[in-house]
């Protein structure tokens, strides 16, 4: 976890660091031409960090914020998380009656400089 210090001297929470990572991911996606449709979208207990659109594709994005890159991207999304993202993404498309392709991406936000690594098609339907 990033060792950031608030002005009060206390450590920043995991949730705060995650929000910073998500905020950076949104700025990055918008700069790349994506339109952000939803943030922190819930389907029951399942959550999607970012739902966005580019051209004719709906993109379901999971954001992982880390102090340093120790894990391979494939290790950051376990079977249950992949299942939840696939189910929530499919439900979003169905509920909004969208007739578009759906893609599942992973954005890694790492280090004190919040470096962005965007992995498109991080989850394939046949991977799980």
C-alpha positions in Angstrom: 0.0 0.0 0.0 1.2 3.5 -0.6 2.6 5.2 2.4 0.9 8.5 2.0 0.5 10.9 4.9 -2.5 13.2 5.4 -1.8 16.7 6.6 -3.1 15.6 10.0 -0.2 13.1 10.2 -2.3 10.0 10.0 -2.0 7.4 7.3 -4.4 7.5 4.4 -6.9 4.7 4.3 -7.1 1.9 1.7 -10.4 3.3 0.6 -9.0 6.8 0.1 -6.1 5.4 -2.0 -8.5 3.4 -4.0 -10.6 6.5 -4.7 -7.5 8.4 -5.8 -6.6 5.5 -8.2 -10.2 5.5 -9.6 -10.1 9.3 -10.0 -6.8 9.0 -11.9 -8.2 6.2 -14.0 -11.2 8.3 -15.0 -9.1 11.3 -16.0 -6.9 8.9 -18.1 -9.9 7.2 -19.8 -11.5 10.6 -20.6 -8.2 11.8 -22.1 -8.1 8.7 -24.3 -11.6 9.5 -25.7 -13.8 7.3 -23.4 -17.1 8.6 -22.1 -17.6 7.6 -18.5 -21.2 6.4 -17.9 -21.0 5.2 -14.3 -18.7 5.0 -11.3 -19.0 2.5 -8.5 -22.1 0.9 -10.1 -23.7 -1.7 -7.9 -25.7 -4.8 -8.7 -26.5 -6.2 -5.2 -23.1 -6.8 -3.5 -21.3 -6.7 -6.9 -19.5 -3.5 -7.8 -18.0 -2.2 -11.0 -15.5 0.6 -10.5 -16.0 2.3 -13.9 -18.4 1.7 -16.8 -17.5 3.7 -19.9 -18.0 3.8 -23.6 -15.8 4.2 -26.6 -17.2 4.1 -30.1 -19.6 1.1 -30.1 -18.1 -0.7 -27.1 -19.2 -0.6 -23.5 -16.1 -1.1 -21.3 -16.3 -2.5 -17.8 -13.2 -1.4 -15.9 -11.7 -2.8 -12.7 -9.2 -0.4 -11.1 -6.4 -1.7 -8.8 -4.2 0.8 -7.0 -0.9 -0.4 -5.5 2.1 1.2 -4.0 4.3 -0.9 -6.3 3.9 -3.6 -8.9 4.5 -6.9 -7.1 1.6 -8.8 -8.6 1.1 -9.9 -12.2 -2.1 -8.5 -13.6 -3.6 -12.0 -13.9 -3.1 -12.4 -10.1 -5.1 -9.3 -9.3 -8.4 -10.7 -10.5 -9.3 -14.0 -8.9 -12.1 -16.3 -10.2 -14.8 -14.8 -8.0 -13.9 -11.2 -8.9 -14.0 -12.1 -12.6 -17.4 -13.8 -12.2 -18.8 -10.8 -10.4 -17.5 -8.4 -13.1 -18.9 -10.5 -15.9 -22.3 -10.8 -14.1 -22.5 -7.1 -13.2 -21.4 -6.0 -16.7 -23.9 -8.2 -18.4 -26.7 -7.0 -16.1 -25.8 -3.4 -16.8 -26.0 -3.9 -20.6 -29.3 -5.8 -20.2 -30.9 -3.3 -17.8 -30.0 -0.4 -20.1 -31.0 -2.3 -23.2 -27.7 -1.6 -24.9 -26.9 -3.3 -28.2 -23.1 -2.9 -28.0 -20.0 -5.0 -27.6 -18.8 -5.4 -24.1 -15.2 -5.4 -23.0 -13.6 -6.0 -19.6 -10.5 -4.0 -18.8 -8.1 -3.7 -15.9 -6.4 -0.4 -15.0 -3.4 -0.6 -12.6 -2.5 2.6 -10.8 0.9 2.2 -9.2 3.5 4.1 -7.2 3.7 7.6 -5.7 3.3 9.1 -9.2 0.1 7.0 -9.8 1.4 5.5 -13.1 -1.4 4.1 -15.2 -1.2 0.7 -17.0 -4.3 -0.1 -19.0 -4.9 -3.7 -19.9 -7.6 -4.1 -22.4 -9.6 -7.3 -22.5 -8.2 -8.4 -19.2 -11.2 -10.8 -18.8 -12.4 -13.0 -21.5 -15.7 -14.8 -21.1 -14.0 -18.1 -21.7 -11.3 -17.4 -19.1 -13.6 -18.1 -16.1 
